[in-house]
Amino acid sequence: MKKLFVGGLSFKTTEEGLAEAFGKAGQVISAVIITDRMTHRSKGFGFVEMTNDDEAEAAIAMYNNQELDGRKVVVNEARPLVKRF
């Protein structure tokens, strides 16, 4: 399983739409768009989990610097979460 970071998302992009788009590159385990706690509005980025490295690499090649819902998105491998104090 590999987690991808997707930045530059349109505010009208939904989690279902994100999963459907990345599903063209392979099997999607989950697609999450990060939202503001107060307004519940998209922060413009999210994460997609793919089943294996080959499908993740295909998704990066397919969508990095390409248009999705009218916005050019950035797609790369997500970095591990670092605890902040």
PDB file of N, CA, C and O in Angstrom:
ATOM      1  N   MET A   1       0.849  -1.170   0.000  1.00  0.00           N
ATOM      2  CA  MET A   1       0.000   0.000   0.000  1.00  0.00           C
ATOM      3  C   MET A   1       0.897   1.237   0.000  1.00  0.00           C
ATOM      4  O   MET A   1       1.895   1.289   0.719  1.00  0.00           O
ATOM      5  N   LYS A   2       0.533   2.233  -0.815  1.00  0.00           N
ATOM      6  CA  LYS A   2       1.315   3.463  -0.883  1.00  0.00           C
ATOM      7  C   LYS A   2       0.356   4.648  -0.821  1.00  0.00           C
ATOM      8  O   LYS A   2      -0.686   4.658  -1.478  1.00  0.00           O
ATOM      9  N   LYS A   3       0.726   5.645  -0.021  1.00  0.00           N
ATOM     10  CA  LYS A   3      -0.090   6.839   0.156  1.00  0.00           C
ATOM     11  C   LYS A   3       0.471   7.969  -0.692  1.00  0.00           C
ATOM     12  O   LYS A   3       1.675   8.226  -0.686  1.00  0.00           O
ATOM     13  N   LEU A   4      -0.414   8.643  -1.423  1.00  0.00           N
ATOM     14  CA  LEU A   4      -0.026   9.755  -2.281  1.00  0.00           C
ATOM     15  C   LEU A   4      -0.596  11.066  -1.753  1.00  0.00           C
ATOM     16  O   LEU A   4      -1.721  11.111  -1.254  1.00  0.00           O
ATOM     17  N   PHE A   5       0.193  12.130  -1.868  1.00  0.00           N
ATOM     18  CA  PHE A   5      -0.268  13.479  -1.563  1.00  0.00           C
ATOM     19  C   PHE A   5      -0.776  14.092  -2.853  1.00  0.00           C
ATOM     20  O   PHE A   5      -0.125  13.983  -3.892  1.00  0.00           O
ATOM     21  N   VAL A   6      -1.936  14.736  -2.798  1.00  0.00           N
ATOM     22  CA  VAL A   6      -2.500  15.422  -3.965  1.00  0.00           C
ATOM     23  C   VAL A   6      -2.765  16.867  -3.558  1.00  0.00           C
ATOM     24  O   VAL A   6      -3.630  17.126  -2.722  1.00  0.00           O
ATOM     25  N   GLY A   7      -2.024  17.810  -4.145  1.00  0.00           N
ATOM     26  CA  GLY A   7      -2.166  19.220  -3.811  1.00  0.00           C
ATOM     27  C   GLY A   7      -2.718  20.027  -4.971  1.00  0.00           C
ATOM     28  O   GLY A   7      -2.626  19.619  -6.129  1.00  0.00           O
ATOM     29  N   GLY A   8      -3.290  21.173  -4.646  1.00  0.00           N
ATOM     30  CA  GLY A   8      -3.837  22.058  -5.675  1.00  0.00           C
ATOM     31  C   GLY A   8      -5.228  21.669  -6.123  1.00  0.00           C
ATOM     32  O   GLY A   8      -5.647  22.017  -7.226  1.00  0.00           O
ATOM     33  N   LEU A   9      -5.957  20.940  -5.268  1.00  0.00           N
ATOM     34  CA  LEU A   9      -7.301  20.489  -5.645  1.00  0.00           C
ATOM     35  C   LEU A   9      -8.292  21.645  -5.734  1.00  0.00           C
ATOM     36  O   LEU A   9      -8.200  22.622  -4.991  1.00  0.00           O
ATOM     37  N   SER A  10      -9.216  21.515  -6.637  1.00  0.00           N
ATOM     38  CA  SER A  10     -10.315  22.463  -6.756  1.00  0.00           C
ATOM     39  C   SER A  10     -11.227  22.304  -5.538  1.00  0.00           C
ATOM     40  O   SER A  10     -11.349  21.205  -4.997  1.00  0.00           O
ATOM     41  N   PHE A  11     -11.864  23.386  -5.108  1.00  0.00           N
ATOM     42  CA  PHE A  11     -12.786  23.313  -3.983  1.00  0.00           C
ATOM     43  C   PHE A  11     -14.025  22.481  -4.315  1.00  0.00           C
ATOM     44  O   PHE A  11     -14.741  22.045  -3.414  1.00  0.00           O
ATOM     45  N   LYS A  12     -14.277  22.262  -5.605  1.00  0.00           N
ATOM     46  CA  LYS A  12     -15.446  21.448  -5.981  1.00  0.00           C
ATOM     47  C   LYS A  12     -15.112  19.967  -6.131  1.00  0.00           C
ATOM     48  O   LYS A  12     -16.010  19.164  -6.387  1.00  0.00           O
ATOM     49  N   THR A  13     -13.843  19.584  -5.976  1.00  0.00           N
ATOM     50  CA  THR A  13     -13.461  18.178  -6.039  1.00  0.00           C
ATOM     51  C   THR A  13     -13.975  17.465  -4.794  1.00  0.00           C
ATOM     52  O   THR A  13     -13.802  17.949  -3.676  1.00  0.00           O
ATOM     53  N   THR A  14     -14.607  16.314  -4.994  1.00  0.00           N
ATOM     54  CA  THR A  14     -15.109  15.513  -3.885  1.00  0.00           C
ATOM     55  C   THR A  14     -14.209  14.298  -3.670  1.00  0.00           C
ATOM     56  O   THR A  14     -13.409  13.946  -4.537  1.00  0.00           O
ATOM     57  N   GLU A  15     -14.347  13.670  -2.520  1.00  0.00           N
ATOM     58  CA  GLU A  15     -13.576  12.453  -2.248  1.00  0.00           C
ATOM     59  C   GLU A  15     -13.951  11.351  -3.238  1.00  0.00           C
ATOM     60  O   GLU A  15     -13.090  10.590  -3.680  1.00  0.00           O
ATOM     61  N   GLU A  16     -15.224  11.269  -3.581  1.00  0.00           N
ATOM     62  CA  GLU A  16     -15.670  10.269  -4.550  1.00  0.00           C
ATOM     63  C   GLU A  16     -15.068  10.541  -5.927  1.00  0.00           C
ATOM     64  O   GLU A  16     -14.640   9.613  -6.613  1.00  0.00           O
ATOM     65  N   GLY A  17     -15.035  11.797  -6.325  1.00  0.00           N
ATOM     66  CA  GLY A  17     -14.451  12.171  -7.608  1.00  0.00           C
ATOM     67  C   GLY A  17     -12.953  11.915  -7.653  1.00  0.00           C
ATOM     68  O   GLY A  17     -12.412  11.495  -8.676  1.00  0.00           O
ATOM     69  N   LEU A  18     -12.293  12.172  -6.535  1.00  0.00           N
ATOM     70  CA  LEU A  18     -10.853  11.925  -6.435  1.00  0.00           C
ATOM     71  C   LEU A  18     -10.569  10.421  -6.549  1.00  0.00           C
ATOM     72  O   LEU A  18      -9.655  10.008  -7.263  1.00  0.00           O
ATOM     73  N   ALA A  19     -11.354   9.615  -5.846  1.00  0.00           N
ATOM     74  CA  ALA A  19     -11.186   8.155  -5.904  1.00  0.00           C
ATOM     75  C   ALA A  19     -11.459   7.629  -7.309  1.00  0.00           C
ATOM     76  O   ALA A  19     -10.759   6.741  -7.796  1.00  0.00           O
ATOM     77  N   GLU A  20     -12.471   8.177  -7.948  1.00  0.00           N
ATOM     78  CA  GLU A  20     -12.818   7.740  -9.312  1.00  0.00           C
ATOM     79  C   GLU A  20     -11.698   8.087 -10.292  1.00  0.00           C
ATOM     80  O   GLU A  20     -11.332   7.266 -11.133  1.00  0.00           O
ATOM     81  N   ALA A  21     -11.154   9.297 -10.185  1.00  0.00           N
ATOM     82  CA  ALA A  21     -10.080   9.712 -11.088  1.00  0.00           C
ATOM     83  C   ALA A  21      -8.849   8.825 -10.910  1.00  0.00           C
ATOM     84  O   ALA A  21      -8.281   8.345 -11.891  1.00  0.00           O
ATOM     85  N   PHE A  22      -8.437   8.608  -9.665  1.00  0.00           N
ATOM     86  CA  PHE A  22      -7.242   7.810  -9.418  1.00  0.00           C
ATOM     87  C   PHE A  22      -7.492   6.325  -9.668  1.00  0.00           C
ATOM     88  O   PHE A  22      -6.548   5.558  -9.852  1.00  0.00           O
ATOM     89  N   GLY A  23      -8.737   5.926  -9.674  1.00  0.00           N
ATOM     90  CA  GLY A  23      -9.091   4.547  -9.989  1.00  0.00           C
ATOM     91  C   GLY A  23      -8.723   4.166 -11.414  1.00  0.00           C
ATOM     92  O   GLY A  23      -8.625   2.981 -11.731  1.00  0.00           O
ATOM     93  N   LYS A  24      -8.519   5.146 -12.271  1.00  0.00           N
ATOM     94  CA  LYS A  24      -8.102   4.874 -13.647  1.00  0.00           C
ATOM     95  C   LYS A  24      -6.660   4.357 -13.700  1.00  0.00           C
ATOM     96  O   LYS A  24      -6.254   3.729 -14.678  1.00  0.00           O
ATOM     97  N   ALA A  25      -5.891   4.630 -12.635  1.00  0.00           N
ATOM     98  CA  ALA A  25      -4.499   4.177 -12.580  1.00  0.00           C
ATOM     99  C   ALA A  25      -4.358   2.863 -11.820  1.00  0.00           C
ATOM    100  O   ALA A  25      -3.326   2.200 -11.923  1.00  0.00           O
ATOM    101  N   GLY A  26      -5.374   2.481 -11.064  1.00  0.00           N
ATOM    102  CA  GLY A  26      -5.308   1.252 -10.280  1.00  0.00           C
ATOM    103  C   GLY A  26      -6.327   1.268  -9.164  1.00  0.00           C
ATOM    104  O   GLY A  26      -7.169   2.163  -9.098  1.00  0.00           O
ATOM    105  N   GLN A  27      -6.255   0.283  -8.288  1.00  0.00           N
ATOM    106  CA  GLN A  27      -7.227   0.157  -7.210  1.00  0.00           C
ATOM    107  C   GLN A  27      -6.935   1.154  -6.093  1.00  0.00           C
ATOM    108  O   GLN A  27      -5.823   1.216  -5.568  1.00  0.00           O
ATOM    109  N   VAL A  28      -7.950   1.929  -5.744  1.00  0.00           N
ATOM    110  CA  VAL A  28      -7.841   2.934  -4.691  1.00  0.00           C
ATOM    111  C   VAL A  28      -8.395   2.341  -3.394  1.00  0.00           C
ATOM    112  O   VAL A  28      -9.517   1.836  -3.368  1.00  0.00           O
ATOM    113  N   ILE A  29      -7.614   2.404  -2.333  1.00  0.00           N
ATOM    114  CA  ILE A  29      -8.066   1.937  -1.025  1.00  0.00           C
ATOM    115  C   ILE A  29      -8.875   3.031  -0.337  1.00  0.00           C
ATOM    116  O   ILE A  29      -9.939   2.767   0.224  1.00  0.00           O
ATOM    117  N   SER A  30      -8.362   4.265  -0.384  1.00  0.00           N
ATOM    118  CA  SER A  30      -9.081   5.388   0.216  1.00  0.00           C
ATOM    119  C   SER A  30      -8.668   6.687  -0.459  1.00  0.00           C
ATOM    120  O   SER A  30      -7.573   6.813  -1.008  1.00  0.00           O
ATOM    121  N   ALA A  31      -9.581   7.644  -0.398  1.00  0.00           N
ATOM    122  CA  ALA A  31      -9.318   8.996  -0.899  1.00  0.00           C
ATOM    123  C   ALA A  31      -9.921   9.965   0.114  1.00  0.00           C
ATOM    124  O   ALA A  31     -11.115   9.905   0.411  1.00  0.00           O
ATOM    125  N   VAL A  32      -9.084  10.856   0.640  1.00  0.00           N
ATOM    126  CA  VAL A  32      -9.518  11.788   1.678  1.00  0.00           C
ATOM    127  C   VAL A  32      -9.094  13.198   1.287  1.00  0.00           C
ATOM    128  O   VAL A  32      -7.943  13.436   0.919  1.00  0.00           O
ATOM    129  N   ILE A  33     -10.044  14.131   1.371  1.00  0.00           N
ATOM    130  CA  ILE A  33      -9.733  15.547   1.158  1.00  0.00           C
ATOM    131  C   ILE A  33      -9.721  16.206   2.529  1.00  0.00           C
ATOM    132  O   ILE A  33     -10.669  16.060   3.300  1.00  0.00           O
ATOM    133  N   ILE A  34      -8.659  16.925   2.832  1.00  0.00           N
ATOM    134  CA  ILE A  34      -8.511  17.573   4.133  1.00  0.00           C
ATOM    135  C   ILE A  34      -9.357  18.846   4.149  1.00  0.00           C
ATOM    136  O   ILE A  34      -9.298  19.663   3.230  1.00  0.00           O
ATOM    137  N   THR A  35     -10.148  18.993   5.221  1.00  0.00           N
ATOM    138  CA  THR A  35     -11.048  20.140   5.344  1.00  0.00           C
ATOM    139  C   THR A  35     -10.737  20.943   6.599  1.00  0.00           C
ATOM    140  O   THR A  35     -10.144  20.431   7.549  1.00  0.00           O
ATOM    141  N   ASP A  36     -11.142  22.194   6.591  1.00  0.00           N
ATOM    142  CA  ASP A  36     -11.003  23.076   7.736  1.00  0.00           C
ATOM    143  C   ASP A  36     -11.991  22.637   8.821  1.00  0.00           C
ATOM    144  O   ASP A  36     -13.148  22.341   8.522  1.00  0.00           O
ATOM    145  N   ARG A  37     -11.548  22.594  10.056  1.00  0.00           N
ATOM    146  CA  ARG A  37     -12.409  22.134  11.157  1.00  0.00           C
ATOM    147  C   ARG A  37     -13.601  23.047  11.398  1.00  0.00           C
ATOM    148  O   ARG A  37     -14.685  22.578  11.743  1.00  0.00           O
ATOM    149  N   MET A  38     -13.406  24.333  11.220  1.00  0.00           N
ATOM    150  CA  MET A  38     -14.471  25.295  11.521  1.00  0.00           C
ATOM    151  C   MET A  38     -15.477  25.422  10.384  1.00  0.00           C
ATOM    152  O   MET A  38     -16.687  25.387  10.611  1.00  0.00           O
ATOM    153  N   THR A  39     -14.975  25.569   9.161  1.00  0.00           N
ATOM    154  CA  THR A  39     -15.866  25.832   8.026  1.00  0.00           C
ATOM    155  C   THR A  39     -16.222  24.575   7.239  1.00  0.00           C
ATOM    156  O   THR A  39     -17.162  24.585   6.444  1.00  0.00           O
ATOM    157  N   HIS A  40     -15.480  23.502   7.455  1.00  0.00           N
ATOM    158  CA  HIS A  40     -15.652  22.237   6.716  1.00  0.00           C
ATOM    159  C   HIS A  40     -15.404  22.408   5.224  1.00  0.00           C
ATOM    160  O   HIS A  40     -15.846  21.586   4.422  1.00  0.00           O
ATOM    161  N   ARG A  41     -14.700  23.469   4.849  1.00  0.00           N
ATOM    162  CA  ARG A  41     -14.343  23.718   3.456  1.00  0.00           C
ATOM    163  C   ARG A  41     -13.002  23.063   3.153  1.00  0.00           C
ATOM    164  O   ARG A  41     -12.123  23.003   4.013  1.00  0.00           O
ATOM    165  N   SER A  42     -12.854  22.578   1.941  1.00  0.00           N
ATOM    166  CA  SER A  42     -11.618  21.929   1.526  1.00  0.00           C
ATOM    167  C   SER A  42     -10.433  22.868   1.693  1.00  0.00           C
ATOM    168  O   SER A  42     -10.531  24.066   1.431  1.00  0.00           O
ATOM    169  N   LYS A  43      -9.300  22.299   2.135  1.00  0.00           N
ATOM    170  CA  LYS A  43      -8.064  23.072   2.221  1.00  0.00           C
ATOM    171  C   LYS A  43      -7.277  22.993   0.914  1.00  0.00           C
ATOM    172  O   LYS A  43      -6.205  23.587   0.801  1.00  0.00           O
ATOM    173  N   GLY A  44      -7.801  22.265  -0.071  1.00  0.00           N
ATOM    174  CA  GLY A  44      -7.163  22.206  -1.384  1.00  0.00           C
ATOM    175  C   GLY A  44      -6.146  21.095  -1.547  1.00  0.00           C
ATOM    176  O   GLY A  44      -5.407  21.069  -2.531  1.00  0.00           O
ATOM    177  N   PHE A  45      -6.098  20.167  -0.584  1.00  0.00           N
ATOM    178  CA  PHE A  45      -5.201  19.027  -0.736  1.00  0.00           C
ATOM    179  C   PHE A  45      -5.817  17.793  -0.086  1.00  0.00           C
ATOM    180  O   PHE A  45      -6.756  17.884   0.704  1.00  0.00           O
ATOM    181  N   GLY A  46      -5.263  16.646  -0.439  1.00  0.00           N
ATOM    182  CA  GLY A  46      -5.782  15.405   0.122  1.00  0.00           C
ATOM    183  C   GLY A  46      -4.794  14.276  -0.061  1.00  0.00           C
ATOM    184  O   GLY A  46      -3.658  14.484  -0.489  1.00  0.00           O
ATOM    185  N   PHE A  47      -5.242  13.077   0.270  1.00  0.00           N
ATOM    186  CA  PHE A  47      -4.403  11.892   0.198  1.00  0.00           C
ATOM    187  C   PHE A  47      -5.178  10.756  -0.452  1.00  0.00           C
ATOM    188  O   PHE A  47      -6.377  10.592  -0.227  1.00  0.00           O
ATOM    189  N   VAL A  48      -4.469   9.976  -1.262  1.00  0.00           N
ATOM    190  CA  VAL A  48      -5.050   8.806  -1.907  1.00  0.00           C
ATOM    191  C   VAL A  48      -4.152   7.624  -1.591  1.00  0.00           C
ATOM    192  O   VAL A  48      -2.935   7.702  -1.763  1.00  0.00           O
ATOM    193  N   GLU A  49      -4.743   6.533  -1.132  1.00  0.00           N
ATOM    194  CA  GLU A  49      -3.989   5.307  -0.868  1.00  0.00           C
ATOM    195  C   GLU A  49      -4.254   4.327  -1.998  1.00  0.00           C
ATOM    196  O   GLU A  49      -5.402   4.023  -2.324  1.00  0.00           O
ATOM    197  N   MET A  50      -3.175   3.841  -2.587  1.00  0.00           N
ATOM    198  CA  MET A  50      -3.242   2.872  -3.674  1.00  0.00           C
ATOM    199  C   MET A  50      -2.771   1.517  -3.147  1.00  0.00           C
ATOM    200  O   MET A  50      -2.034   1.452  -2.164  1.00  0.00           O
ATOM    201  N   THR A  51      -3.200   0.433  -3.806  1.00  0.00           N
ATOM    202  CA  THR A  51      -2.895  -0.904  -3.299  1.00  0.00           C
ATOM    203  C   THR A  51      -1.428  -1.297  -3.415  1.00  0.00           C
ATOM    204  O   THR A  51      -0.929  -2.044  -2.573  1.00  0.00           O
ATOM    205  N   ASN A  52      -0.722  -0.815  -4.437  1.00  0.00           N
ATOM    206  CA  ASN A  52       0.691  -1.199  -4.563  1.00  0.00           C
ATOM    207  C   ASN A  52       1.510  -0.081  -5.200  1.00  0.00           C
ATOM    208  O   ASN A  52       0.970   0.910  -5.691  1.00  0.00           O
ATOM    209  N   ASP A  53       2.815  -0.267  -5.178  1.00  0.00           N
ATOM    210  CA  ASP A  53       3.736   0.759  -5.670  1.00  0.00           C
ATOM    211  C   ASP A  53       3.583   1.026  -7.161  1.00  0.00           C
ATOM    212  O   ASP A  53       3.667   2.176  -7.593  1.00  0.00           O
ATOM    213  N   ASP A  54       3.359  -0.018  -7.953  1.00  0.00           N
ATOM    214  CA  ASP A  54       3.230   0.153  -9.406  1.00  0.00           C
ATOM    215  C   ASP A  54       2.033   1.021  -9.753  1.00  0.00           C
ATOM    216  O   ASP A  54       2.130   1.901 -10.608  1.00  0.00           O
ATOM    217  N   GLU A  55       0.903   0.780  -9.095  1.00  0.00           N
ATOM    218  CA  GLU A  55      -0.298   1.581  -9.347  1.00  0.00           C
ATOM    219  C   GLU A  55      -0.102   3.016  -8.861  1.00  0.00           C
ATOM    220  O   GLU A  55      -0.578   3.959  -9.493  1.00  0.00           O
ATOM    221  N   ALA A  56       0.595   3.177  -7.745  1.00  0.00           N
ATOM    222  CA  ALA A  56       0.874   4.521  -7.236  1.00  0.00           C
ATOM    223  C   ALA A  56       1.756   5.295  -8.215  1.00  0.00           C
ATOM    224  O   ALA A  56       1.502   6.467  -8.491  1.00  0.00           O
ATOM    225  N   GLU A  57       2.792   4.637  -8.737  1.00  0.00           N
ATOM    226  CA  GLU A  57       3.668   5.286  -9.719  1.00  0.00           C
ATOM    227  C   GLU A  57       2.893   5.645 -10.990  1.00  0.00           C
ATOM    228  O   GLU A  57       3.129   6.693 -11.592  1.00  0.00           O
ATOM    229  N   ALA A  58       1.976   4.779 -11.389  1.00  0.00           N
ATOM    230  CA  ALA A  58       1.139   5.061 -12.566  1.00  0.00           C
ATOM    231  C   ALA A  58       0.256   6.282 -12.307  1.00  0.00           C
ATOM    232  O   ALA A  58       0.075   7.117 -13.193  1.00  0.00           O
ATOM    233  N   ALA A  59      -0.289   6.385 -11.106  1.00  0.00           N
ATOM    234  CA  ALA A  59      -1.145   7.525 -10.753  1.00  0.00           C
ATOM    235  C   ALA A  59      -0.334   8.821 -10.738  1.00  0.00           C
ATOM    236  O   ALA A  59      -0.812   9.856 -11.203  1.00  0.00           O
ATOM    237  N   ILE A  60       0.893   8.768 -10.206  1.00  0.00           N
ATOM    238  CA  ILE A  60       1.745   9.956 -10.199  1.00  0.00           C
ATOM    239  C   ILE A  60       2.035  10.392 -11.633  1.00  0.00           C
ATOM    240  O   ILE A  60       1.930  11.574 -11.961  1.00  0.00           O
ATOM    241  N   ALA A  61       2.398   9.436 -12.484  1.00  0.00           N
ATOM    242  CA  ALA A  61       2.697   9.751 -13.888  1.00  0.00           C
ATOM    243  C   ALA A  61       1.468  10.304 -14.608  1.00  0.00           C
ATOM    244  O   ALA A  61       1.585  11.190 -15.455  1.00  0.00           O
ATOM    245  N   MET A  62       0.296   9.780 -14.269  1.00  0.00           N
ATOM    246  CA  MET A  62      -0.940  10.174 -14.949  1.00  0.00           C
ATOM    247  C   MET A  62      -1.431  11.563 -14.527  1.00  0.00           C
ATOM    248  O   MET A  62      -1.945  12.314 -15.356  1.00  0.00           O
ATOM    249  N   TYR A  63      -1.275  11.911 -13.238  1.00  0.00           N
ATOM    250  CA  TYR A  63      -1.894  13.142 -12.738  1.00  0.00           C
ATOM    251  C   TYR A  63      -0.962  14.258 -12.302  1.00  0.00           C
ATOM    252  O   TYR A  63      -1.408  15.402 -12.213  1.00  0.00           O
ATOM    253  N   ASN A  64       0.307  13.991 -12.027  1.00  0.00           N
ATOM    254  CA  ASN A  64       1.191  15.065 -11.576  1.00  0.00           C
ATOM    255  C   ASN A  64       1.316  16.148 -12.651  1.00  0.00           C
ATOM    256  O   ASN A  64       1.627  15.861 -13.807  1.00  0.00           O
ATOM    257  N   ASN A  65       1.071  17.380 -12.251  1.00  0.00           N
ATOM    258  CA  ASN A  65       1.092  18.559 -13.141  1.00  0.00           C
ATOM    259  C   ASN A  65       0.059  18.479 -14.253  1.00  0.00           C
ATOM    260  O   ASN A  65       0.236  19.074 -15.316  1.00  0.00           O
ATOM    261  N   GLN A  66      -1.021  17.744 -14.009  1.00  0.00           N
ATOM    262  CA  GLN A  66      -2.119  17.653 -14.972  1.00  0.00           C
ATOM    263  C   GLN A  66      -3.365  18.302 -14.365  1.00  0.00           C
ATOM    264  O   GLN A  66      -3.424  18.548 -13.160  1.00  0.00           O
ATOM    265  N   GLU A  67      -4.348  18.573 -15.205  1.00  0.00           N
ATOM    266  CA  GLU A  67      -5.566  19.227 -14.758  1.00  0.00           C
ATOM    267  C   GLU A  67      -6.579  18.220 -14.237  1.00  0.00           C
ATOM    268  O   GLU A  67      -6.821  17.184 -14.858  1.00  0.00           O
ATOM    269  N   LEU A  68      -7.172  18.539 -13.083  1.00  0.00           N
ATOM    270  CA  LEU A  68      -8.239  17.750 -12.482  1.00  0.00           C
ATOM    271  C   LEU A  68      -9.290  18.731 -11.971  1.00  0.00           C
ATOM    272  O   LEU A  68      -8.995  19.557 -11.108  1.00  0.00           O
ATOM    273  N   ASP A  69     -10.493  18.650 -12.488  1.00  0.00           N
ATOM    274  CA  ASP A  69     -11.582  19.569 -12.132  1.00  0.00           C
ATOM    275  C   ASP A  69     -11.197  21.035 -12.335  1.00  0.00           C
ATOM    276  O   ASP A  69     -11.562  21.901 -11.540  1.00  0.00           O
ATOM    277  N   GLY A  70     -10.454  21.298 -13.412  1.00  0.00           N
ATOM    278  CA  GLY A  70     -10.122  22.671 -13.764  1.00  0.00           C
ATOM    279  C   GLY A  70      -8.897  23.256 -13.072  1.00  0.00           C
ATOM    280  O   GLY A  70      -8.584  24.429 -13.275  1.00  0.00           O
ATOM    281  N   ARG A  71      -8.205  22.476 -12.268  1.00  0.00           N
ATOM    282  CA  ARG A  71      -7.005  22.957 -11.575  1.00  0.00           C
ATOM    283  C   ARG A  71      -5.842  22.010 -11.839  1.00  0.00           C
ATOM    284  O   ARG A  71      -6.023  20.794 -11.912  1.00  0.00           O
ATOM    285  N   LYS A  72      -4.647  22.576 -11.983  1.00  0.00           N
ATOM    286  CA  LYS A  72      -3.445  21.759 -12.154  1.00  0.00           C
ATOM    287  C   LYS A  72      -3.043  21.246 -10.772  1.00  0.00           C
ATOM    288  O   LYS A  72      -2.835  22.029  -9.846  1.00  0.00           O
ATOM    289  N   VAL A  73      -2.936  19.919 -10.644  1.00  0.00           N
ATOM    290  CA  VAL A  73      -2.629  19.318  -9.347  1.00  0.00           C
ATOM    291  C   VAL A  73      -1.192  18.805  -9.299  1.00  0.00           C
ATOM    292  O   VAL A  73      -0.575  18.526 -10.327  1.00  0.00           O
ATOM    293  N   VAL A  74      -0.684  18.691  -8.086  1.00  0.00           N
ATOM    294  CA  VAL A  74       0.637  18.130  -7.828  1.00  0.00           C
ATOM    295  C   VAL A  74       0.408  16.803  -7.115  1.00  0.00           C
ATOM    296  O   VAL A  74      -0.317  16.747  -6.121  1.00  0.00           O
ATOM    297  N   VAL A  75       1.019  15.742  -7.616  1.00  0.00           N
ATOM    298  CA  VAL A  75       0.862  14.417  -7.010  1.00  0.00           C
ATOM    299  C   VAL A  75       2.242  13.830  -6.761  1.00  0.00           C
ATOM    300  O   VAL A  75       3.069  13.755  -7.670  1.00  0.00           O
ATOM    301  N   ASN A  76       2.485  13.413  -5.520  1.00  0.00           N
ATOM    302  CA  ASN A  76       3.731  12.732  -5.195  1.00  0.00           C
ATOM    303  C   ASN A  76       3.512  11.827  -3.992  1.00  0.00           C
ATOM    304  O   ASN A  76       2.455  11.849  -3.362  1.00  0.00           O
ATOM    305  N   GLU A  77       4.525  11.035  -3.689  1.00  0.00           N
ATOM    306  CA  GLU A  77       4.418  10.132  -2.547  1.00  0.00           C
ATOM    307  C   GLU A  77       4.338  10.958  -1.266  1.00  0.00           C
ATOM    308  O   GLU A  77       5.115  11.891  -1.064  1.00  0.00           O
ATOM    309  N   ALA A  78       3.392  10.599  -0.409  1.00  0.00           N
ATOM    310  CA  ALA A  78       3.216  11.320   0.852  1.00  0.00           C
ATOM    311  C   ALA A  78       4.385  11.028   1.784  1.00  0.00           C
ATOM    312  O   ALA A  78       4.880   9.903   1.858  1.00  0.00           O
ATOM    313  N   ARG A  79       4.808  12.054   2.483  1.00  0.00           N
ATOM    314  CA  ARG A  79       5.867  11.876   3.477  1.00  0.00           C
ATOM    315  C   ARG A  79       5.238  11.410   4.791  1.00  0.00           C
ATOM    316  O   ARG A  79       4.070  11.698   5.053  1.00  0.00           O
ATOM    317  N   PRO A  80       5.988  10.705   5.603  1.00  0.00           N
ATOM    318  CA  PRO A  80       5.455  10.258   6.898  1.00  0.00           C
ATOM    319  C   PRO A  80       5.098  11.452   7.781  1.00  0.00           C
ATOM    320  O   PRO A  80       5.747  12.496   7.722  1.00  0.00           O
ATOM    321  N   LEU A  81       4.079  11.287   8.583  1.00  0.00           N
ATOM    322  CA  LEU A  81       3.641  12.332   9.506  1.00  0.00           C
ATOM    323  C   LEU A  81       4.696  12.532  10.578  1.00  0.00           C
ATOM    324  O   LEU A  81       5.157  11.575  11.200  1.00  0.00           O
ATOM    325  N   VAL A  82       5.076  13.798  10.788  1.00  0.00           N
ATOM    326  CA  VAL A  82       6.078  14.135  11.799  1.00  0.00           C
ATOM    327  C   VAL A  82       5.357  14.824  12.948  1.00  0.00           C
ATOM    328  O   VAL A  82       4.619  15.787  12.742  1.00  0.00           O
ATOM    329  N   LYS A  83       5.576  14.324  14.159  1.00  0.00           N
ATOM    330  CA  LYS A  83       4.935  14.937  15.321  1.00  0.00           C
ATOM    331  C   LYS A  83       5.517  16.327  15.552  1.00  0.00           C
ATOM    332  O   LYS A  83       6.732  16.522  15.517  1.00  0.00           O
ATOM    333  N   ARG A  84       4.638  17.276  15.784  1.00  0.00           N
ATOM    334  CA  ARG A  84       5.050  18.640  16.126  1.00  0.00           C
ATOM    335  C   ARG A  84       4.738  18.890  17.581  1.00  0.00           C
ATOM    336  O   ARG A  84       3.694  18.466  18.077  1.00  0.00           O
ATOM    337  N   PHE A  85       5.623  19.568  18.266  1.00  0.00           N
ATOM    338  CA  PHE A  85       5.410  19.819  19.696  1.00  0.00           C
ATOM    339  C   PHE A  85       4.960  21.205  19.950  1.00  0.00           C
ATOM    340  O   PHE A  85       4.735  21.579  21.101  1.00  0.00           O
TER     341      PHE A  85
END
